Amino acid sequence: MPVHQVFFLLYFIFSCFFFINVESRYHRYIQEEEFHIVSHISAAPEASPAPEASASPSAAPPPSPSYVAKSPTNNNVFNVVDFGAIGDGVTDDTQAFKLAWDTACHNESAVFLVPAAHSFMIQSTIFTGPCKTADLVFQIDGTIMPPDGPDCWPRNISKKQWLVFYRINGMTMQGGGLIDGRGEKWWNLPCKPHKAIRFFMSSNLTVQGLKIKNSPLFHFRFDACHDVRVESLTVKAPAQSPNTDGIHIENTNNVQIYNSIISNGDDCISIGAGCYDVDIKNVTCGPSHGISIGSLGIHNSRACVSNISVSDSVIKNSDNGVRIKTWQGGSGSVSNVKFDNIRMDAVLTQFHAQT
């Protein structure tokens, strides 16, 4: 083969090899670029953190088995100490409670906080609504108490009431604290002392998890209320303390009283005139006077009660079990009442209808 043909052939082979190598590097570069681009586009975005509202509140104490404490949904917590309350059990903290209430009542989803490790003495006070929020929490983690007996009660303040909640729509009263009625110095007096806690003309109420003791008169009273739930309440007063009903309802409907322990010197639960749709379940009652409907028809009045259910409960060490009481001369009706699965231990009169 002539020399010039050999040279031409070598040149051709070298050119082909160079072209193929460059093309291969070019395609590999394109593929790598395409791979990185595709990888970048298809990568899933980083998940945003879950909202705090859906997370379990790790700082909150564990709820009791029988009820779930209502947790605040925001930072609107109004601590009475921040409004000037001292909490030494001696200083009058009434004004601080009023200021904290007025502020909480005018905010949404507010928590009125009575903090733990404090004892607050409060004069007779009316907490008035309606409030801006229908989701108010009245959190009692400390102790609240009235003045210690009639001698310490201001002369210009009525002795017929202590804490009144008026025209409240939507409130949960709860906590691990104590309401101490300090009733010992009142029980032997001829005058009628005050109730501890009264709800009047209010609705959508929950009372849960609290302890209350030694009220001068009724511990809890609900007047002209509707949609009331009482859960896991503990009421305690001596068996000889007069008229210390645990829970009294009057002209109130759609009431649920569950999983509570009541021992006192009168009715565990008393149902007055104008009540209907009342469900009482899993209540341990006694020592006491049992669970009563009435007394009805006082002063020749007309009284009607209907749709009452008491079930799955225990009454012990009591002079009465379940009963219906009426005054002579009164009129009205008691209808659709069911007593079911109630255990009586050391009860003198288990079922009684007094007229």
C-alpha positions in Angstrom: 0.0 0.0 0.0 1.4 3.4 -0.9 2.6 5.5 2.0 0.1 8.3 1.4 -2.8 5.8 1.7 -1.4 4.4 5.0 -1.2 8.0 6.3 -4.7 8.7 5.2 -6.1 5.5 6.9 -4.3 6.3 10.2 -5.7 9.8 10.1 -9.2 8.5 9.5 -9.0 6.0 12.4 -7.7 8.7 14.7 -10.5 11.1 13.8 -13.2 8.5 14.4 -11.8 7.6 17.8 -11.6 11.3 18.8 -15.2 12.0 17.7 -16.6 8.9 19.5 -14.8 9.8 22.7 -16.0 13.4 22.6 -19.6 12.3 21.8 -19.5 9.8 24.7 -18.3 12.5 27.2 -20.9 14.9 25.8 -23.8 12.4 26.3 -22.5 11.5 29.8 -22.5 15.2 30.7 -26.0 15.6 29.4 -27.3 12.6 31.3 -25.7 13.8 34.5 -27.2 17.2 34.1 -30.6 15.7 33.3 -30.3 13.4 36.3 -29.5 16.2 38.6 -32.3 18.4 37.3 -34.9 15.6 37.5 -33.7 14.7 40.9 -34.1 18.3 42.1 -37.6 18.7 40.7 -39.0 15.4 42.0 -37.6 15.8 45.5 -40.5 16.0 48.0 -40.7 19.3 49.9 -39.6 19.2 53.6 -42.6 18.6 55.7 -43.7 21.6 57.8 -44.0 21.0 61.5 -47.3 19.9 62.8 -49.5 22.6 64.3 -49.3 22.8 68.1 -53.0 22.5 68.4 -53.0 18.9 67.2 -50.1 17.8 69.4 -50.6 16.3 72.8 -49.8 18.9 75.5 -46.7 17.3 77.1 -46.6 19.8 79.9 -50.2 19.2 81.0 -50.8 16.8 83.9 -52.3 13.5 82.9 -56.1 13.5 83.0 -58.0 11.4 85.5 -59.6 8.2 84.2 -63.1 9.6 84.5 -62.7 13.0 82.8 -60.4 14.9 80.5 -59.3 18.3 81.6 -59.9 21.1 79.1 -56.6 22.6 78.0 -56.1 26.2 76.9 -55.9 26.7 73.1 -53.8 29.8 73.2 -51.8 32.0 75.6 -54.8 33.9 77.0 -54.1 32.7 80.6 -55.0 35.3 83.2 -53.4 34.4 86.5 -54.9 36.1 89.5 -51.4 36.7 91.0 -50.6 38.8 88.0 -53.5 41.1 89.0 -52.3 41.6 92.6 -53.6 38.5 94.5 -51.3 37.5 97.3 -52.6 34.0 98.1 -51.6 33.8 101.7 -55.0 32.8 103.0 -55.3 36.0 105.0 -55.1 38.9 102.6 -58.4 39.9 100.9 -57.8 39.0 97.2 -61.3 39.9 96.0 -60.3 42.9 93.8 -57.6 40.9 92.1 -60.1 38.2 91.3 -62.5 40.8 89.9 -59.9 42.4 87.7 -58.7 39.0 86.4 -62.3 38.0 85.7 -63.2 41.2 83.8 -60.1 40.8 81.6 -60.7 37.1 80.9 -64.4 37.7 80.2 -63.5 40.2 77.5 -61.0 37.9 75.7 -61.6 34.9 73.5 -60.7 31.3 74.7 -59.5 32.7 78.0 -58.3 30.8 81.1 -58.9 32.3 84.5 -56.2 30.7 86.6 -56.1 30.2 90.4 -52.5 28.9 90.7 -51.4 26.0 92.8 -49.5 26.4 96.1 -51.6 29.4 97.1 -54.7 30.0 99.3 -56.9 32.9 98.3 -59.5 34.5 100.6 -62.3 36.1 98.7 -65.3 38.1 99.8 -68.8 37.6 98.4 -68.5 38.2 94.6 -70.7 38.0 91.5 -68.9 37.0 88.3 -71.1 38.5 85.7 -71.4 37.7 82.0 -72.1 37.3 79.2 -68.5 37.0 78.2 -66.9 37.5 74.8 -65.9 33.8 74.8 -68.1 30.8 75.0 -65.1 28.7 75.8 -64.0 30.1 79.2 -62.0 28.0 81.6 -62.1 28.7 85.3 -59.0 26.8 86.4 -58.7 26.2 90.2 -55.4 24.6 91.1 -54.9 26.4 94.4 -57.4 26.8 97.3 -60.1 29.5 97.5 -62.1 30.3 100.6 -64.4 32.9 102.1 -63.8 34.9 105.3 -63.5 32.6 108.3 -67.0 32.8 109.9 -69.6 35.4 110.5 -67.4 37.6 112.6 -65.0 38.1 109.7 -67.8 38.8 107.2 -68.1 42.4 106.3 -71.3 44.0 107.7 -72.2 45.7 104.4 -72.1 42.5 102.3 -74.9 40.0 102.1 -74.3 36.7 103.9 -76.7 34.8 101.7 -74.2 34.2 98.9 -70.5 33.8 98.3 -69.5 33.1 94.7 -72.2 33.6 92.1 -71.8 33.1 88.3 -74.5 35.1 86.6 -75.5 34.9 82.9 -72.5 32.8 81.8 -72.8 31.0 78.5 -70.0 28.5 78.0 -67.7 27.9 80.9 -65.7 25.0 82.3 -64.8 25.1 86.0 -62.1 22.5 86.7 -58.8 21.8 88.4 -56.9 19.9 91.1 -57.5 22.5 93.7 -59.9 22.9 96.6 -62.9 25.1 97.4 -63.0 25.4 101.2 -66.4 26.7 102.4 -65.2 27.2 106.0 -68.7 26.4 107.2 -67.9 25.2 110.7 -68.6 28.5 112.4 -72.0 28.9 110.6 -73.6 25.5 111.1 -75.0 26.1 114.6 -76.2 29.6 114.0 -80.0 30.3 113.6 -79.5 32.5 110.5 -79.4 30.9 107.1 -75.8 31.2 105.8 -74.7 31.3 102.2 -74.2 28.7 99.5 -70.7 28.2 98.3 -71.0 28.2 94.5 -74.1 29.3 92.7 -74.8 29.4 88.9 -77.7 31.6 88.0 -79.3 32.0 84.6 -76.4 30.4 82.9 -75.9 27.7 80.2 -73.3 25.3 78.7 -71.6 24.7 82.0 -69.1 22.0 83.0 -67.8 21.5 86.5 -65.2 18.7 86.7 -62.4 17.3 88.8 -62.8 19.7 91.7 -62.8 19.1 95.5 -65.2 21.2 97.6 -65.7 20.9 101.4 -67.6 22.3 104.4 -69.9 24.8 102.8 -72.1 26.7 105.2 -75.2 25.6 103.1 -75.4 24.0 99.7 -72.1 23.3 98.0 -73.2 23.8 94.4 -76.5 25.3 93.3 -77.8 25.7 89.7 -80.7 28.0 89.3 -82.5 28.7 86.0 -79.7 27.0 84.0 -79.5 24.6 81.1 -77.0 22.2 79.6 -75.0 21.5 82.8 -72.5 18.7 83.2 -70.9 17.8 86.5 -68.1 15.2 86.3 -65.7 13.7 88.9 -66.7 16.1 91.7 -65.7 15.3 95.3 -67.9 16.9 98.0 -67.2 16.4 101.7 -68.8 17.7 104.8 -69.5 16.2 108.3 -72.6 14.0 108.5 -74.1 16.3 111.2 -73.6 19.6 109.2 -77.1 20.9 108.4 -78.4 21.7 104.9 -75.0 21.0 103.3 -76.5 19.5 100.1 -73.8 18.5 97.6 -75.6 19.6 94.4 -79.0 21.3 94.2 -80.7 22.2 91.0 -83.8 24.3 90.5 -85.6 25.3 87.3 -82.7 23.7 85.4 -82.8 21.2 82.6 -80.5 19.0 80.5 -78.3 18.1 83.5 -75.7 15.3 83.7 -74.1 14.4 87.0 -71.5 11.6 86.6 -68.7 9.8 88.4 -68.8 11.8 91.6 -68.4 11.2 95.4 -70.5 13.1 97.8 -70.7 12.8 101.6 -72.4 15.5 103.7 -75.1 16.3 106.2 -78.1 16.5 103.8 -79.0 15.4 100.3 -76.2 14.3 98.1 -78.2 15.6 95.1 -81.5 17.5 95.4 -83.8 18.2 92.4 -86.1 21.1 92.9 -89.1 22.5 91.0 -89.0 23.1 87.3 -86.3 20.5 86.5 -86.4 18.1 83.7 -84.0 15.9 81.6 -81.7 15.0 84.5 -79.3 12.0 84.3 -77.4 10.9 87.4 -75.0 8.0 87.0 -72.1 6.4 88.9 -72.4 8.5 92.0 -71.2 7.3 95.4 -73.4 9.0 98.0 -73.0 8.9 101.8 -73.1 9.5 104.6 -76.0 11.7 103.7 -79.7 12.0 103.2 -79.6 10.2 99.9 -80.8 11.5 96.5 -84.0 13.5 96.6 -86.6 15.0 94.3 -88.0 17.9 96.3 -89.2 19.2 98.5 -91.8 20.4 96.0 -94.9 22.7 96.4 -93.8 24.9 99.2 -96.2 27.7 100.1 -99.0 26.1 98.1 -97.0 26.5 94.9 -97.2 24.4 91.8 -94.1 22.3 90.9 -93.4 20.0 88.0 -90.4 17.6 87.6 -90.0 15.1 84.8 -87.5 12.9 83.0 -85.2 12.0 85.9 -82.9 9.0 85.8 -80.6 7.8 88.6 -78.6 4.7 87.8 -75.4 2.6 88.5 -74.9 4.4 91.9 -74.2 3.6 95.5 -75.9 5.1 98.6 -74.3 4.1 101.9 -74.6 5.0 105.6 -77.6 7.2 104.9 -81.0 7.7 106.5 -82.6 7.7 103.1 -81.9 6.2 99.7 -83.9 7.8 96.9 -87.1 9.7 97.6 -89.7 12.2 96.4 -90.7 14.9 98.9 -93.7 17.3 98.7 -95.2 19.9 100.9 -98.8 19.7 101.9 -101.0 22.1 99.9 -98.8 22.2 96.9 -99.7 21.0 93.4 -98.0 19.8 90.2 -96.6 16.5 89.0 -93.5 14.2 89.0 -93.3 12.0 85.9 -91.0 9.7 84.1 -88.7 8.9 86.9 -86.3 5.9 86.8 -84.2 4.5 89.6 -82.0 1.7 88.2 -79.2 -0.4 89.6 -78.7 1.5 92.8 -76.9 -0.4 95.6 -77.9 0.5 99.2 -75.5 -0.1 102.1 -76.7 0.7 105.6 -79.6 2.8 104.5 -82.5 3.2 106.9 -85.2 4.1 104.3 -84.3 3.0 100.8 -87.3 4.3 98.8 -89.6 7.0 100.2 -92.3 9.2 98.9 -93.2 11.9 101.5 -96.4 14.0 101.1 
